[in-house]
Amino acid sequence: MKNKPIIFTLLLSTSLLALKGQTLDDARSWYLEGRYAEALPVLQKAHAEDSTDAALNQWLGVSLLKTGRILEAEKHLTYADEKRIPEATLYLGELYSKLYRFDDAEQAFEKYQRAHRRNKEALAKLDRFREEAAQLQRRALRTEDVQVIDSLVLPKNEFLSAYHLSQSSGSLLPINTFFSDRPAGNETLYLNERGDKVYYSKESDQSGHDLFTMDKLIDRFGNEQKLPDNINGEGDQAYPFVMSDGLTLYYASTGQQSLGGYDLFVTRYNLRSDSYLTPSQLNMPFNSPFNDYMMAIDEEKGIGWFATDRFQPEGFVCIYTFLPNPQVTMVESDDQTYIYRRARIASIADTWREGVDYSSLLTTARQRTTKEPAAASEFRFIINDEKIYHRLEDFTNSRARSQFSQALELQKQLELLERALKENRDRIAAGGEASRSLTTRILEQERESEILHQQIERLKKEARNEEIRNLTD
């Protein structure tokens, strides 16, 4: 996220200014404008020549903190705090809150408050810092009980190598391998199982980076569409992944009240309203005050992955492998320190169930899958008394091909929906008391099933008529 400008007065030793001249003045200006990444290398160079200047340590510590290098920042802010630089005390409180050390954060805030007890502007600023720390603490205390079975630290430009998706889950690709005009980087693109629909991020005229989709036409992709505004809000949207139901979308956003950097969100396409539901922000430990992104869940394997740069060296990320929960449950404990450890993923062993052996799941998660070629006959679709099609390539009309492809995608969604509907009906038939929520869900699934049936039949009819017109022209 873009850092907001922070304006306050800093005292810098005259000798250091004389030594560094305009170069250090530039760094000071960038710092005051919130351009921490630009100021950082100059400040590091200056610190290497004079590590005892308290104000310089304050500048350097804040710049490291704001660029995500939080563990490096602590020693510089601690040094400046010990040298009685009040602003260092305030940012040390912010740093402690991002390490989930909330008691230490409050002690730092109290120290800053005592030093500025008659300064209304400073106290108003302190209130903002306290509210951010309190929000983090509230979120940490609502940490999801998820089992993390593996972690792997990789360079950012190699992080997709940790995602071993089954064929049924589609593919994650570096975006420059699909769009030749995009530079190499960390951006990704999702390609569905059938290979006829992609989701990706690109810079938008109206805002930052937004999410778009394209469909496969004859021999190329086209019909680019921007996803709705409730997904593409403020900030940047990127790293999309769609579940095998074709409806559930995970993505990362720097807006939408992100805790810091990218946060993970999920939404679902509503067939009845032909729109996406309001996105939901995932709980900790999936999200944190750092960059968290690229959530992918392989239903066939029963495995999920997500990436984060929390507490990682510059240029590296950690990819966590976890077991997706059938329903969200929270960590319950009277020991807040334990809950904070779970929020931070201080140890993946903390998340394991007692007596459970995860070795076979770990083997499954690491197993590389080979994409198999499509079968010679993919379906049986009667066009007329003379023609029966078995592959999308059989269609001679691009619009008919696209319509039938959409029908096939909806058919897959319908099969998944009817499987879930049967499971819910079986639960009631087994003799257990039906809860109101389960009954409501069954009714919703029945309505969704009927809508899907109608949409599939409409698309097939339109595809058949379009193809027949093309054949007779």
N, C-alpha and C positions, 0 to 999 in steps of 0.2 A: 504494500500500500504506500501511497505517497505520504511522507512524513510532513506534519504541519510545522510551520515556522515557529520557533521558540525564541522569544525576545527577552533577554535579561542582561544585566551588566556583569562583565567578567573582569577581574583584575589580573593583569598579566605583567610579569616582571619586565622592567625596562631593558634589562640586559638581553633577555630572550628576544624581545622585539627588534632590538638593534642587530642581533645576530641573524635573524631570519628576514628582516625587512618586509618587502611587499609580499613575498610568497606566503609567509605565515599570516599576513593580513588577509590575503585571499582566503586562506583556510578558515580564518575567523569569520569572514563574511558568509562563506558557504555554510558554516556551522549555524550561524544565527538565522539563516534562511531555511534551515532544515535540510540542507543538501549534504547529508552526512557522508554518503559514499564518496563524494568528490573531496571532501575535507580530509577523509581518513588517511590516505597515503602521505599527505603533507604532515599531518599531525604525528604519524608514526615515525617519520624521518626526524622530525624535531625532537620527539621523545627519546630517540636513540642517542641524540647528542646531549640532551639534558633531561634525565629521568626524574629529577627532584623538584621540578616546577609543579606546584600543586594545581594551578589553574590549567596547565597543559594536560595533566593527568585527568582533570575533570572533563575537558573537551574530548580527549581521546576515549575516555570511558563511555561517555554518552554516545559518541559516534559508533563505537563498537556495539553498544547496546541496541541502538536504532537500526543497525544493519544486520542484526541477528546473531552477532558473535558474543553472546551473553557471558559465556564462561571466561573469555578473555577480558571482558569489560570489568569484572568484579574487582580485580586487584587494583586497577587504576582508580575506580570510584572509591574504593576503601581507603586508598592512600590520600586522595583529595579530601575525603570526609575526616580523616584523622588530622589533616592540616587545616580543618575548620573552614572548608569551602561549603557554604550552606547548600548550594544547588546540587553538589555531589551527594549530599544526604538525601535529597528528594529523589534523585534518580537511582540511588542505591535502594530506596524503598521499592521503586518500580522493578528493579532487577530482582530483588528478593521475591516479589509477588510472581514474577515469571518463572522463578525456580520453585514455586509452590511453598515457599517459606513465609507464610502469611504473618506469623507472629513477629518474625524479624522485620518484615516490611512495615508493620504497624509501629514498631519501636523506632524505625528510621523516620517515619512520618511524624511521630510525636516529637522527636528531636528537632526536626525542621520547624514544627509548629511553635516550639518554645523559642526558637531563634527568630521567628517572624511574628510573634504574637500581636504586634501592633501594625502589621503590614497587611491591609485588606486584600491587595492584589495578590500577594504571595499566598495568603490563606485561601483565596478563591481557587488558585492554581492547585494547591494541596488538595482541596475538595475533589477536583477532577481526578487526581491521581488515586485518591482513596476510593472513589467510586469505581474506577477501572479495576483496582485490586479486589474490591468487594465483589464485583461481577465475576472475576476469575475464580474467587473462592467459592461463590455460589455454584458456578458451573462444575468446579472440581468435586464438590460434595455430591453432585449428581453424575457420578462417573458410571458408565455402562459396564456391566459385568461381562467382559468378553475375554475369551481365552486366546492369548497371543502365543503361537507355537514356534515362531522363528523370527529372526531379525538379520538383516544383511545390509552392511554399509557399502555403498557404491558411489563412484563419481556420478554427478547429476546427468551427464550425457550418456550414461550406460544403465540408468535405473530400470528401463523397461525389460532388461535381460532377466530380471527377477520374477517377472510375471509369466507363468507357464499355464496359459489358458487352454481349456479343452476346445475342440472344434465347435461345439455347440454354443460357446460363449463369445464367438466372434474373435476379432483380432485388434490389438493395440499396435499402432505403428508410429514411428517418428514422422511428423507432418511433412517434412521435406522429401520423404520417399514417395509421397502421394502427389504433392504439389511441387513441381520441380523449381518453381520460382521462389519458394520459401527457403530461407537460410537454415542451415543445420542449427539445432538448438535442443531445448528440452520439451518443446511443444509436441503434443500427441494428437493422433486421430483415431477414432473408433470405427471399425468396419464390421458390419453385422455378419452373422453366420452365412447368409446366402450370398454375401458379397455384392449386394445391390443397394446399400444405403450406408452413408458415412455421416459421422458427427465430428465437428471440429471447431476450433476457435480461430477467429481472425479479427483484425482491427476494424472497428466500425466507425462510420462517419459521425454518428451521434454521441458515442461514448468511448470507452476503452476497447477492450477485446470482448467480443460477444460470441455466442454459440450459434452455429449454422448447421444445416443438413443439406445433403444432395442425394439424388436418386440416380441409379444407373439407367441409362436410356438404351441405345443400341450398342454402341461400342465405346461409349464415354459416359461420364457423370455430368449431370446438369440439374435444372430445376432447383437452383439454390434457394433455400428458405431460411430466414432468421427465426430462431425460437422466440416465444412470446416475451413481453416485457417483464412479466413476473419472474422470469429466469434471468433475462438480460437486463438487470437493473444497474445500479451504480457500480463502479469498480470494474475489474476484469473478470471474465468468466472463461474457464479453460478446463482441460483434462476431462472430457466427457467419457462416460461408459454407460451402456444400456444393457440391462439384464436380458436374459433370453426370452422373457415375456414380451419384449419389444415395447413395453410401456414404462418401465421404471428407469429413471435417468439419474445417475450420480454425476456430480461435477464439482469443481472447485471455484470459489469466488473470493475476491478481495473486498467485496462490498457486503451488503445485506447483514450489517452488524457483525462482521468478522471479528474474531478475537485477536487477530493479528496476522498480516500476510494473507495467504490463501487459507480458507476454511472449506470443509467438505459439506455438501448439501445433497439432498435427495428430493426428487419430485416424481409424480406419476401422471401419465396421460389419462385423462378422463374421457372415456368413449362417449358418454352421454352428452357432455358439453363440448366435445371436440376441442379440448384445451388441457393445459397442464395445471395441476393443483399447485397451491402456494408451496414453494420449496420449504423443506424443514432442515434446519442446521443440525448436524450430527452431534452427539454427546462427546465429551471426553471419554476415553483417551484418543478417539479418532481426531478430535480437534484440539488445538493448543494455541498459545500466543505466538506460534511460529508458522511457517508455511506447511500446510497439510494438504495433500492432493492425490490424484490418481487412485481413487477407490475403484476396485474391480472385484466382483464376486462371481466365482465359477460354481454354478449350482450343481453341475455334474460331479465335480470333485468335492463339493462342500467346503470350499476354501475361499478366503478373501485376502486381498493385499491392499495396502495403502502406503504412500510415501510421505516422509516428513524430513525437514532439515533441523528439527529441534535438537539442540545440543551437539550438532555435528560441525566438523571443521568446514571452512569455506570451500565450496565446490563439491561437497559430498551430501548425500541423503541416506537416510535409513529406510529400508522397505520392511514393514512388518507383515508377517503372515498370520492370519487369525481365522477363527472358526465363526462364521456368521451365526447370529442368534435367530431362532425362529420367531422370537418376540423379545422386545427390549426389556431387560431387567437391570436394576441398578446394584452397585456394590453396596452391601449393608455391613456396617461395622461401627462400633462405638469408638474406635481408634481413628481419629481424623488423620493422623500421620500416615496410617496404612492406606486410607482412601486417596490421599494426595500422591502416594507412591504409585497407586494404580492409575491415577489420572495422568501421571507423568510417564508411565511405563518404566519405572526405575529399574525393574527386573521382570523379564517375561515369566520367570518361574513363579512370581507372586500371583500370576493370573491362572495358574493351572489348578485343575480339580484334584483333590487328594486321591491318590490311588489310580489315576487315569494314565494310561500309556499313550502318548501322542506320536510314537515313532512311525506307525503305519501311515498316519495322516501327513506327517512330515515328508515321508517318502512320496506320497501322492502329490503333495504340493510342489515338490521339486521335480516331478516327472515331466519331462518335455514331451509335448504332443506333436504328432505329425499330421498336418492337414491332408486329409484324404481327398482324392478327386471325386467329383459328384458322380453318382451312378448314371448309367446310360439312360435309364428311364426314371425320370423324377416324379412324374404324375401321369394321370390319364384324363385328358380334357377333350370332350367331344365338341367339335366345331360344327359339323353337319354330318349328313349321311355318308360322306366320302372321306372326311378328314378327322383324325384323332391325334392330338398333340401330346407329346411326352416330355418335351424340354422347352424352356423359354426361347431357345434359339429357333424353334419351329415357327414362332409367330413371324409374320411378314410385316405387320404394322407395329410401329414403336409404341403408339398409345395403347393398343390392345395388350402388348407385352407388359407395359408398365402397370396397367390395371390388373392383369392376372397376377403379376408379381406381388402387388399389394394384397390381393386376395389370399395368396399363399402365406404371406406374413401374418395376416389376421387369422388364418386357419391355425397356425402354430400357437398364436395367443389363445385362441378358443380351446385348443386341446389342453393347454396348461390350466386355463380357468376351469374347465370341466373336471379336470383331475382334482383340483383344490375343492371344487364344489362337492364332488363325490366323497372326499375325505371328511368334509364338514357334516354331510348328511349321515355318513357312517357313524360319526361320533355321537350324534343324537340317537340314531337307531340302536346303538349299543346299549342303551338303557340309562345313560347318564342324564342328569338334569340339564336341559338346554339353557344356556345363559342368554340374556337379552342381546348381548353383543354378538354372540354366535348366530342367533336367529336373524338378526339384522344383517350380518355379513352374508348369510346364505341368500337372503332376499336381494341384496345388492349384486351378488354373483349371478343370480338367475336373470336379473335385468341386464347386466353386462353381457351375459351369454346370448340373450335374445337380440341385443343390439349388434353383436358381432355376427350372428347368423344372418341378419338382414344385410349388413354391410358386405359380407362375403358373397352372398347371392347376387346383390346388386352389381358388384364389381365383375363377377364372372359373366353375368348377362351382358354388361356393357362391353367387356372384352370380346365376347363371342360375336356380338353385333358389329363391333368395330372391325374385327378381323374378316368377317363375312363381306362387309362393304368393300374392304380393300381387295379381297379376292375376286369380287365381281366387277370392280371398276375396269 
